[in-house]
Amino acid sequence: MAAAPKPTGGAPGSSAYGGVYTQAFGGGSHRSHHGASYALSGLVPGRHPSTAEIMGKTALDQPVRLRAENESYLVEKVVGSGSFGVVLLGVHENTGKMIAIKRVLQDRRYKNRELQIMKMLSHPCVVQLLNSFYSTGAKSDEIYLNVVMEYVPETLYKVSKDYAKRRQPFPLVLTRLFMFQLCRALAYMHSLGACHRDIKPQNLMVAMNTGSLKLIDFGSAKILQPDEPNVAYICSRYYRAPELIFGATHYTTAIDVWSMGCVMAELFLGRPLFPGESGVDQLVEIIKALGAPTREQVTAMNKAYPSYNFPEIKRSPWSKIFAKGVQPPEDALDFLSKVLIYNPTERLSAIELLTHPWFAPLRDPTLHLPNGAPLPSSIFQYTKEEIESATRLGIADKLPVPDRTEDPSAAPATATVPVASSATTEGAAAEASPDAM
């Protein structure tokens, strides 16, 4: 597999969780029995360690206890570090459950947009925000934001890379299942006006024993406003939509859909679909597969693009693109053809893609994971926002639901809304720092 692209918001190859964190504890539940309060070796007892003091460490000399009102977290491992701060793994001592903590230096002048967006999200395919609290660092004027999240075993990047190293195809049922859950996460986020802007395998946490997927890392996410420009240099290179490469600043959530298509293709190929070494090289890789964009397509991507000067290059057939990987089934190729399109307005939205035939086999009640376990029970539990989005498009009745035809007495399955409603967008467009636009 080709080397991972340089992420936009962290160390190379890392995610918000700092990569695969099963290595931190070996999986399973864990309850700490330490009775005393700990600090890093050489630090003042009782004071929260600063990011600078633990940056770059892969293991702590001693466990570190972080307290937030009535909550206590015992941190035992540093699993990631970068420009964003550090990611810690530990145990919520009140419950004994494993947690991840993203710790970032907070600028007093701005609200943390990542936290504001996470507070508005409540979805089975999005990592759950458990708590957030502020703490001081080595200097009195240092304020750190600690974002506590649920524990999910590993990243899709690590899992898929392991299959590629063993020269084994990634299981079709998992490709279909994980992409369906990612599609749901995006459909939900987009219904709230939020764009993730950094979809990649490193930002998708998966539990292989249950088949569940969680979208993480909202450090690049933003509520998009039609009349507000955004930075074009966003999203990790291999998964960057072509309109971003063309410098568009008024883009839509369609950039996430393109990234999703790149992730899906990578699961079949065993390597990134468009492994460009630079912005220009990235466009070359895309053109080699999709052909050169027409003048109309360039205008659709960025009306302000100054010139058009591309040679006539025809698109490659899917059979050639996937010649060195697993040939996707026809319904998967049709799905990709609706996603990997130059013109952003022609890409199907995430909510529309949920109704694509590619996902129909997930309705089969006899379908199981490679380990024999059933599919996650939550995959068809749509949120209010998903139902409303589908209703506006007139496709609510086409959302996949469990197939109950084997039981003649069963009532017809319909897409339903779970009892617990999702968070609203009120207060989501919080003031953010200028460099996070």
C-alpha positions as CSV (number, residue, x, y, z in Angstrom):
1,M,0.0,0.0,0.0
2,A,1.2,3.5,-0.8
3,A,2.3,5.8,2.0
4,A,-0.5,7.7,3.6
5,P,-0.9,11.3,2.5
6,K,0.1,14.1,4.9
7,P,-3.0,14.9,7.0
8,T,-4.2,18.5,7.2
9,G,-4.5,18.5,11.0
10,G,-2.1,16.2,12.6
11,A,0.9,14.0,12.4
12,P,1.4,12.1,9.1
13,G,-0.9,9.0,9.0
14,S,-2.6,9.9,12.3
15,S,-6.2,10.5,13.1
16,A,-7.9,12.4,15.9
17,Y,-7.4,9.2,18.0
18,G,-3.7,9.1,17.0
19,G,-4.2,5.9,14.9
20,V,-5.1,2.4,16.1
21,Y,-5.4,2.4,19.8
22,T,-6.1,-1.1,20.6
23,Q,-2.4,-1.4,21.1
24,A,-2.8,0.9,24.1
25,F,-4.8,-1.6,26.1
26,G,-5.1,-4.7,24.0
27,G,-8.9,-4.3,23.7
28,G,-11.7,-5.2,26.0
29,S,-12.8,-3.5,29.2
30,H,-10.4,-2.3,31.8
31,R,-10.8,-0.8,35.3
32,S,-7.9,0.8,37.1
33,H,-7.3,0.0,40.7
34,H,-4.8,2.8,41.3
35,G,-5.8,4.5,44.5
36,A,-3.5,7.5,44.5
37,S,-3.4,10.6,42.3
38,Y,-0.7,10.5,39.7
39,A,1.3,13.0,37.7
40,L,4.0,12.6,35.0
41,S,7.4,11.8,36.3
42,G,9.1,15.1,37.2
43,L,5.9,17.2,37.2
44,V,4.3,19.0,40.0
45,P,1.8,16.6,41.7
46,G,-1.8,17.6,41.3
47,R,-1.3,19.9,38.3
48,H,-2.5,18.8,34.9
49,P,0.5,18.2,32.6
50,S,0.8,20.5,29.6
51,T,0.7,19.3,26.0
52,A,4.3,20.3,25.6
53,E,5.3,18.1,28.5
54,I,3.8,15.0,27.1
55,M,4.2,15.7,23.4
56,G,5.9,12.9,21.5
57,K,5.7,10.4,24.4
58,T,4.2,7.0,23.5
59,A,4.0,5.8,27.1
60,L,3.7,7.6,30.4
61,D,6.1,7.0,33.2
62,Q,3.1,6.8,35.5
63,P,-0.6,7.0,35.0
64,V,-2.0,10.5,35.0
65,R,-5.3,11.4,36.6
66,L,-7.4,14.2,35.1
67,R,-10.4,15.4,37.0
68,A,-13.5,17.3,35.8
69,E,-16.0,18.1,38.6
70,N,-17.4,14.7,39.6
71,E,-15.6,12.9,36.7
72,S,-12.2,11.3,37.0
73,Y,-10.1,9.9,34.1
74,L,-7.0,7.8,34.5
75,V,-4.7,8.4,31.5
76,E,-2.2,5.6,30.7
77,K,-1.0,6.2,27.2
78,V,-0.2,9.0,24.7
79,V,-1.2,7.6,21.2
80,G,-0.9,10.6,19.0
81,S,0.5,14.1,18.7
82,G,0.6,16.8,16.1
83,S,-0.1,20.5,15.5
84,F,-3.6,19.9,17.1
85,G,-2.2,18.7,20.4
86,V,-2.2,15.2,21.8
87,V,-4.5,12.2,22.0
88,L,-4.6,10.3,25.3
89,L,-6.1,6.9,26.1
90,G,-7.4,6.0,29.5
91,V,-10.2,4.9,31.7
92,H,-13.3,6.7,33.0
93,E,-12.9,5.7,36.6
94,N,-16.5,6.4,37.5
95,T,-17.6,3.6,35.1
96,G,-14.5,1.6,34.2
97,K,-15.0,2.2,30.5
98,M,-12.2,3.0,28.2
99,I,-12.1,6.5,26.7
100,A,-10.0,8.7,24.4
101,I,-9.2,12.3,25.2
102,K,-8.2,14.9,22.6
103,R,-6.2,17.6,24.4
104,V,-5.6,20.9,22.6
105,L,-4.3,24.4,23.5
106,Q,-7.3,26.7,23.6
107,D,-7.0,30.3,22.3
108,R,-9.0,32.4,24.7
109,R,-10.2,34.7,21.9
110,Y,-12.1,32.0,20.1
111,K,-14.6,29.2,20.7
112,N,-13.4,25.8,19.7
113,R,-15.4,25.0,16.5
114,E,-14.7,21.3,16.7
115,L,-16.3,21.1,20.2
116,Q,-19.2,23.2,19.0
117,I,-19.9,20.8,16.1
118,M,-19.4,17.7,18.2
119,K,-22.0,19.0,20.7
120,M,-24.6,19.2,18.0
121,L,-24.0,15.6,16.7
122,S,-25.9,12.6,18.0
123,H,-25.8,9.7,15.6
124,P,-24.9,5.9,15.9
125,C,-22.3,6.3,13.1
126,V,-20.6,9.4,14.7
127,V,-18.2,9.1,17.6
128,Q,-20.0,10.1,20.9
129,L,-18.8,13.1,22.8
130,L,-18.8,12.1,26.5
131,N,-17.5,15.2,28.2
132,S,-15.3,18.2,27.7
133,F,-13.5,20.3,30.3
134,Y,-10.7,22.9,30.6
135,S,-7.5,22.6,32.5
136,T,-4.3,24.6,33.0
137,G,-0.9,23.8,31.8
138,A,2.7,24.6,32.9
139,K,2.1,28.3,32.6
140,S,-0.7,30.1,34.3
141,D,-2.1,31.5,31.1
142,E,-2.2,28.2,29.3
143,I,-5.7,26.8,29.0
144,Y,-6.2,23.3,27.5
145,L,-9.5,21.9,26.2
146,N,-9.9,18.2,26.9
147,V,-12.5,16.5,24.7
148,V,-13.5,13.1,26.0
149,M,-14.9,10.6,23.5
150,E,-16.1,7.0,23.4
151,Y,-13.5,4.2,22.7
152,V,-13.6,2.4,19.4
153,P,-11.0,-0.2,18.7
154,E,-9.2,0.7,15.5
155,T,-9.1,2.7,12.3
156,L,-10.3,1.5,8.9
157,Y,-6.9,2.6,7.6
158,K,-5.1,0.1,9.9
159,V,-7.6,-2.7,9.2
160,S,-7.5,-2.4,5.4
161,K,-3.8,-2.1,5.4
162,D,-3.5,-5.4,7.4
163,Y,-5.6,-7.1,4.7
164,A,-3.4,-5.6,1.9
165,K,-0.2,-6.7,3.6
166,R,-1.6,-10.3,3.8
167,R,-2.6,-10.0,0.1
168,Q,-6.2,-10.7,1.0
169,P,-9.2,-8.9,-0.4
170,F,-11.1,-6.8,2.0
171,P,-14.4,-8.6,2.8
172,L,-17.2,-7.4,0.5
173,V,-19.8,-7.5,3.3
174,L,-17.6,-5.1,5.4
175,T,-17.0,-2.7,2.4
176,R,-20.7,-2.5,1.9
177,L,-21.5,-2.2,5.6
178,F,-18.9,0.4,6.4
179,M,-19.7,2.5,3.4
180,F,-23.4,2.4,4.3
181,Q,-22.6,3.7,7.8
182,L,-20.3,6.4,6.5
183,C,-23.0,7.4,4.1
184,R,-25.5,7.6,7.0
185,A,-23.0,9.7,9.1
186,L,-22.6,12.1,6.2
187,A,-26.3,12.3,5.3
188,Y,-26.9,13.2,9.0
189,M,-24.1,15.8,9.2
190,H,-25.0,17.4,5.9
191,S,-28.7,17.7,7.0
192,L,-27.4,19.9,9.7
193,G,-25.4,22.0,7.3
194,A,-22.1,20.6,8.5
195,C,-19.3,19.5,6.2
196,H,-16.6,17.2,7.6
197,R,-13.9,18.2,5.1
198,D,-11.4,15.4,6.0
199,I,-13.0,12.1,5.2
200,K,-10.3,9.4,5.0
201,P,-9.7,5.9,6.4
202,Q,-7.7,7.3,9.3
203,N,-10.8,9.2,10.5
204,L,-13.1,6.2,10.4
205,M,-13.0,4.1,13.6
206,V,-14.3,0.5,13.3
207,A,-15.1,-2.4,15.6
208,M,-14.4,-5.5,13.6
209,N,-16.2,-7.8,16.1
210,T,-19.5,-5.9,15.7
211,G,-19.2,-4.3,12.3
212,S,-19.8,-0.8,13.6
213,L,-18.2,2.3,12.1
214,K,-17.8,5.8,13.7
215,L,-16.8,9.0,12.0
216,I,-14.3,11.0,14.0
217,D,-12.1,14.1,13.9
218,F,-14.1,17.2,13.4
219,G,-11.1,19.5,13.5
220,S,-11.7,20.6,9.9
221,A,-15.5,20.4,10.0
222,K,-17.5,23.6,9.4
223,I,-21.1,24.8,9.0
224,L,-21.1,25.9,5.3
225,Q,-22.8,29.1,4.5
226,P,-23.7,29.9,0.8
227,D,-22.4,33.4,0.9
228,E,-19.3,32.7,3.0
229,P,-16.0,31.7,1.4
230,N,-14.0,28.8,2.7
231,V,-10.4,27.7,2.4
232,A,-9.7,25.5,-0.6
233,Y,-6.6,23.9,0.9
234,I,-8.5,21.5,3.1
235,C,-8.9,17.7,3.2
236,S,-6.1,15.2,3.0
237,R,-4.6,15.1,-0.5
238,Y,-5.6,11.5,-1.7
239,Y,-9.2,12.2,-0.8
240,R,-9.4,15.9,-1.9
241,A,-12.3,16.7,-4.3
242,P,-11.2,18.2,-7.7
243,E,-13.0,21.5,-7.1
244,L,-10.7,22.0,-4.1
245,I,-7.7,21.3,-6.3
246,F,-9.1,23.9,-8.7
247,G,-9.1,26.4,-5.8
248,A,-12.9,26.7,-5.2
249,T,-13.8,28.6,-2.1
250,H,-17.6,28.3,-2.4
251,Y,-17.9,24.5,-2.4
252,T,-20.6,22.3,-0.9
253,T,-20.9,19.1,1.2
254,A,-20.3,17.3,-2.2
255,I,-16.6,17.3,-1.3
256,D,-17.3,14.8,1.5
257,V,-19.1,12.6,-1.0
258,W,-16.1,12.6,-3.3
259,S,-13.9,11.6,-0.4
260,M,-16.2,8.7,0.5
261,G,-15.9,7.4,-3.1
262,C,-12.1,7.5,-2.8
263,V,-12.3,5.5,0.5
264,M,-14.6,2.9,-1.0
265,A,-12.4,2.4,-4.1
266,E,-9.4,2.0,-1.8
267,L,-11.0,-0.9,0.0
268,F,-11.2,-2.7,-3.4
269,L,-7.8,-1.7,-4.6
270,G,-5.9,-2.2,-1.4
271,R,-4.2,1.2,-2.0
272,P,-5.3,4.8,-2.5
273,L,-7.2,5.4,-5.8
274,F,-5.5,8.8,-6.5
275,P,-2.0,8.8,-4.8
276,G,-0.8,12.2,-5.9
277,E,2.5,13.5,-4.5
278,S,1.4,17.1,-4.8
279,G,-1.7,19.1,-5.7
280,V,-0.9,19.1,-9.4
281,D,0.1,15.4,-9.3
282,Q,-3.2,14.7,-7.6
283,L,-5.1,16.2,-10.5
284,V,-3.0,14.2,-12.9
285,E,-4.0,11.0,-11.1
286,I,-7.6,11.9,-11.3
287,I,-7.4,12.8,-15.0
288,K,-5.7,9.4,-15.7
289,A,-8.8,7.7,-14.3
290,L,-11.7,10.0,-15.2
291,G,-10.2,11.7,-18.3
292,A,-9.6,15.4,-18.7
293,P,-12.5,17.7,-17.4
294,T,-14.4,19.7,-20.0
295,R,-14.5,23.4,-19.9
296,E,-18.1,23.1,-18.5
297,Q,-16.9,20.8,-15.8
298,V,-14.1,23.1,-14.8
299,T,-16.6,26.0,-14.6
300,A,-18.9,23.9,-12.4
301,M,-16.0,23.2,-10.1
302,N,-14.8,26.8,-9.9
303,K,-16.3,29.6,-11.8
304,A,-13.3,31.8,-11.0
305,Y,-10.7,29.4,-12.4
306,P,-8.6,31.6,-14.7
307,S,-8.0,29.3,-17.7
308,Y,-8.7,26.0,-19.4
309,N,-5.7,24.1,-20.9
310,F,-6.1,20.4,-20.8
311,P,-5.1,17.8,-23.4
312,E,-7.8,15.4,-24.7
313,I,-7.5,12.4,-22.4
314,K,-10.3,9.8,-22.3
315,R,-11.4,8.2,-19.1
316,S,-10.1,4.7,-18.3
317,P,-12.6,1.8,-18.0
318,W,-13.3,0.6,-14.5
319,S,-11.7,-2.8,-15.4
320,K,-8.4,-1.1,-16.0
321,I,-8.6,1.1,-12.8
322,F,-9.2,-2.0,-10.7
323,A,-6.9,-4.3,-12.7
324,K,-4.5,-4.6,-9.7
325,G,-7.1,-5.0,-7.1
326,V,-10.5,-6.7,-6.6
327,Q,-13.0,-6.0,-9.4
328,P,-16.0,-4.5,-7.7
329,P,-19.4,-5.9,-8.5
330,E,-21.5,-3.9,-11.0
331,D,-23.7,-2.2,-8.4
332,A,-20.5,-1.0,-6.6
333,L,-19.2,0.4,-9.9
334,D,-22.5,2.1,-10.6
335,F,-22.3,3.6,-7.1
336,L,-18.8,5.0,-7.7
337,S,-19.9,6.4,-11.1
338,K,-22.5,8.5,-9.2
339,V,-19.8,9.8,-6.8
340,L,-16.5,10.2,-8.6
341,I,-17.8,13.0,-10.9
342,Y,-16.1,16.3,-11.7
343,N,-19.2,18.4,-11.5
344,P,-20.2,18.6,-7.8
345,T,-23.8,19.3,-8.6
346,E,-24.1,16.0,-10.4
347,R,-22.8,13.9,-7.6
348,L,-25.6,12.2,-5.6
349,S,-26.0,13.4,-2.1
350,A,-25.3,11.1,0.8
351,I,-29.0,10.7,1.6
352,E,-29.7,9.8,-2.0
353,L,-26.8,7.3,-2.0
354,L,-28.4,5.4,0.9
355,T,-31.1,4.3,-1.5
356,H,-28.6,2.9,-4.1
357,P,-28.9,-0.8,-5.0
358,W,-25.3,-1.3,-3.8
359,F,-26.6,-1.3,-0.2
360,A,-29.7,-3.6,-0.9
361,P,-28.0,-6.8,0.3
362,L,-27.6,-5.4,3.8
363,R,-31.4,-5.9,4.2
364,D,-30.9,-9.7,4.1
365,P,-31.5,-11.0,7.7
366,T,-29.3,-14.0,7.0
367,L,-26.2,-11.8,6.2
368,H,-23.5,-12.0,8.8
369,L,-20.1,-10.5,9.4
370,P,-16.9,-12.6,8.6
371,N,-16.8,-13.7,12.2
372,G,-20.3,-15.0,12.0
373,A,-21.9,-12.2,14.1
374,P,-25.0,-10.5,12.9
375,L,-24.9,-7.0,11.4
376,P,-25.2,-4.1,13.8
377,S,-28.8,-3.6,14.9
378,S,-28.6,0.2,14.6
379,I,-27.8,0.3,10.9
380,F,-31.4,1.0,9.9
381,Q,-32.4,3.1,12.9
382,Y,-32.6,6.4,11.0
383,T,-32.5,9.8,12.8
384,K,-35.2,12.4,12.5
385,E,-32.9,14.5,10.4
386,E,-32.2,11.6,7.9
387,I,-36.0,10.9,7.6
388,E,-36.7,14.6,7.0
389,S,-34.0,14.9,4.4
390,A,-35.2,11.9,2.5
391,T,-38.8,13.1,2.8
392,R,-37.9,16.5,1.2
393,L,-36.4,14.6,-1.7
394,G,-39.4,12.2,-1.9
395,I,-37.3,9.1,-1.2
396,A,-38.1,8.3,2.4
397,D,-39.9,5.1,1.3
398,K,-36.7,4.0,-0.5
399,L,-34.4,4.1,2.5
400,P,-33.2,0.5,3.2
401,V,-35.0,-1.4,5.9
402,P,-34.7,-5.0,7.2
403,D,-36.2,-7.5,4.8
404,R,-38.9,-9.4,6.7
405,T,-40.5,-11.2,3.7
406,E,-39.4,-14.6,5.3
407,D,-42.0,-14.0,8.0
408,P,-45.5,-13.7,6.4
409,S,-46.9,-12.5,9.7
410,A,-44.5,-9.6,10.0
411,A,-45.7,-6.1,9.3
412,P,-44.1,-4.4,6.3
413,A,-40.8,-2.7,7.3
414,T,-40.7,1.1,7.0
415,A,-38.0,3.6,7.9
416,T,-38.6,4.8,11.4
417,V,-37.2,7.5,13.7
418,P,-35.6,6.3,17.0
419,V,-37.2,7.6,20.2
420,A,-34.1,9.7,21.1
421,S,-33.9,12.7,18.9
422,S,-30.7,14.2,17.6
423,A,-29.2,17.5,18.6
424,T,-30.2,20.7,16.8
425,T,-28.0,23.2,15.0
426,E,-28.7,26.0,17.5
427,G,-25.4,27.6,18.3
428,A,-23.5,25.4,16.0
429,A,-22.0,28.2,13.8
430,A,-19.8,29.3,16.6
431,E,-17.0,31.8,16.2
432,A,-13.9,30.0,15.1
433,S,-10.3,30.9,14.7
434,P,-9.3,32.4,11.3
435,D,-7.0,29.6,10.4
436,A,-9.8,27.1,10.6
437,M,-12.0,28.6,7.9
